[in-house]
Structure formats: C-alpha cells, structure tokens
C-alpha cells in the first residue's frame, strides 16, 4: 500500500519561501516507471499542476511557476520536496503530493491527504 504524506508550514509570509516535503511509504521514489508530483488547489478553485520529479530524477515544472519553483528529492529518506519562492497570497492553497504513472501511460495513482498553506502577513 503506497502512502504519501505532506508536511510543512501552514502559514507563510509574503515574499518568503515555502518548503513542503512529501514522505512516501510502501514504494521507493526511484521505482520504474513513476513520478512524484505536486498539485495545489486554491480555495473554491480547481486543481493546478505544479511539477513532477521522475523516478530517474528529471524535473518538469509548470511554465507559470517555473521561475520560482523547484523540486528535489532525498532517496535515503524516500522524500521529495517542493520549494516555492517569493510567495504571495495567490499561493494560498491546499497542496498535494501524488504518485504518477509515467509508463506505459500517464496518470495519477495515489494522493497524499493534502496540507493547507496560507500566505498572509
């Protein structure tokens, strides 16, 4: 049973950096052929894909967020981390980490429970 759990601050000040970590159990984040992705949902809005780290360590980011977003991983801890720089209130959202099947087809397989992040001063 694959489980993902997000962790990080619930409140971030504008202009600061948000860092969220996803801890994965039941599956290695280096297992072929999966990716590990971040998605967020602002209040009363739809889901927004942010980026993905593949099993081989390749990162792809949403164009609208690429300039201030990074995804990294720590294979020894089976974790991957989202960093979002220069946050504004528009970044207030519930953030999810998910496992994504890459091959032979693309699609999500498991979701974390999500963590609420509020950006305010």
Secondary structure, 3 states (H helix, E strand, C coil): CCEEEEEECCEECCCCCEEEEEEEECCCCCCCCEEEEEEEECCCCCEEEEEEEECCCCEEECCCCHHHEEEEEECCCCEEEEEECCCCHHHCEEEEEEEEECCCCCEEEEECCCEEEEECC
